[in-house]
Amino acid sequence: MFRHLTFLSVMALTVYSLPAMAQETTQSEAPAAASPLDLGQEVTDGPQLGERYSADKFGDWDLACIKTDAEKDPCSLLQILRDEENNPVAEISLFRLENSGQAVAGATVVVPLETLLTAQLTIAIDGGNGKRYNYSFCNPIGCVAQIGLTAEDVAAFKRGALGKVSLVPAPAPDQTVELSLSLKGFTAGYDAVDVVSN
């Protein structure tokens, strides 16, 4: 099950580094006696190869896709989680699964690097007890939890109005950061998101 989650997470996270690599290549391949004049770049409509873009909006969720050369771009259901000052703190990216046992959906949750990993990530819907999930790995972008959602979990998301994503900051292990996860538009978005088969 997690083989696909890891692949999609790595693919999504690798995309962030593509513009930097392209920039390095362009600069290193430039002739030594290049003109200081900017010759401009061709303007094209739509997302560039490797860019993430919003293909559709479902309430507070985006259908976020990665531009590829394939006939159909891979898409997931995305929500950026913000703090009380509206600063982006974390993100959840969700997709449906086929032939993956109990998990009918998978999600990648990215949180800040200074998160206490041993405290785990908690997701609760409408004030319920919630579930705890382990973090899988960290990279320069943040720490990642790759989670599987059962049919009961997805049903709770569809019924619910508001979720809480809780994490513990490493510099303040006695505190908990709670981020609101809006479930407005989740049902319509879930029905439209890609299915990844095992």
N, C-alpha and C positions, 0 to 999 in steps of 0.2 A: 504493500500500500504506500509506504513512505518513499519508495523509489521514485514515483511520479511526483510526489510533493517536493522531494529534493531537487529533481530535475527542473520543475517549474520555478521553484524558489531561486535556484542558481541562475536559471535563464533570466528571470526578472531582475535579479540583483546584478548580473553581469552586464545587462543593458545599460546600467548607469555609468559603467566605465567606458563604453564604446566611444562617446564623444571625446573623452580625454585621450584615448589611444589614437583616434583619428587625427587629433590635433598634433600629437607628438610625431606621427608619421609624416604629416604635411610639412611640419617645420624641418624635420631632419632631411627630407627629400628636396627641399628648396635649394636652388643653385646658390653657390657662395656669393655671387655678385648680383643677387636679385635686386630688382628695382624697389625703392622704398615706397612706391606708389601702390595703393590698394586697387587691384584690378576687379574687385567685386566678385560676388558669387551669384550663380543663377538662382532665381527665386522660383520655387515650385510650390504648388498648392498641396495642402495636406501634410500629414506626418512623414518624417524622414525614416529611412530604414533603421530599425532598432529603437525608435522612440515609442514611448507609451502615450496613448491618446485615449480620450473618452469617446466611445462610439455611441453611447446612449446614456440616459439618466433615468433612474427609477427612484423617485423620492430622494432620500439622502445617500443613495448608492450610485456609483458610476459603473458602467460596463467598460472596464479599462482593457484595452487591447495593446499588443506589441506589434508594430509594423514589421512585417516580414516579406520575403519573396514568395511565400506560399499563397495558394489560392484564397485561403481563409486565415486571417490573423488569429492567434490564440488570445482568448479573452477571459477575464475573471471579474468577479463582482468586488468592487473596491470601495472602502470608506476610510478617510483620513480622520483619526481621532485627535481632538484638540483639547487643550486645557481651558481653564476659566478665562484666560486672556486671549483665547482663540488662536493660540500658537499650535502648530502641528506637533504632536508628540509621538504618535504611533500610527500604524495602518494595519488594516485587515484586508486580505485579498482571498476571496473564496471561489470555489468551483465545485461542480458536481463530479461524483465518481461513479464508475460502473464496474461491477465485478470486484469489489474491494472488501468483501466480508461485511462486517457490521457498519463500516463507515460508508455513508452515502454521499458525503461531501468532505472536502478537504479545505483547509485554510492555512494561510501563512500570515502570522502576526509579527510585525517588526516593531521593536521597542528601542528606546535609547540605549547606548552602550553602557552607561552607568546604572544598569539595572542589577539588582541582587538576584542572580540566577537560581540560587538554592531556594528562594522564596516562591518560585514558580509563578505562572500567569493564571489569573482566575477570571472566568467569564460567567456572569450571572444574568439571568433574564427576569425583568420585572420584580426585583427584590428576592428572587429565589436563592437557594443555597449555592448554586453555581457548580462549576467544575474547575479543577486545577490541571494545568498542563505544563510539562517540562519544556525548557528551552532546548533547541537543537544545536545551534552554533551561533557565533558572533563573527562579524566582519566589519570593515570600516564604516559601513552604513548603519549598523545596529545589531541587536541580538534578535534571533529569529526563533519563534515557536511554530512548529509544523504540527497541526492538530487535525484529528479526524472527527467528524460530526456524524452521530447516528441519526436514524430517522426521527427519533424522539427529540434530539437536539434541534434538528431542522424544523420540526413541528413547533417547538417552543419559540424559535426565532419568528416563524410565520404568525403565531398567535400574539406574540409580545409587542410591546410598544417601545420599551427602552431596555437596553442591556448595559451592564457595567463591566468594564475591563479593568482589572486591578493589578498593579505591579508595585514592587517595593524598590525604592532607590537604594543603591549600594552605599552612598555617603550618609544616608539616614535610614538605617535598617529598622528603626522603630516606627516609621511612617509608611502609609500606603497611599499611592496615587491612584485615584479612581477616575477613569475616563468614560464618558457617555458614548454608548454605541446605539445610534438611532436605528430602529427597525422599520421606519417608514419607507415603503417601497421594496422591502426585502422580498416579499412573495413574488411580485412581478419580475424582479431582477433575477431571482433564483431560477425561475422558469425559463429565462432567456440566456443564462450563462452556459458556457461550454461544459460538455461532459467529457471527462478524461477516462479512457478505459484502461483497465489493468492488463 
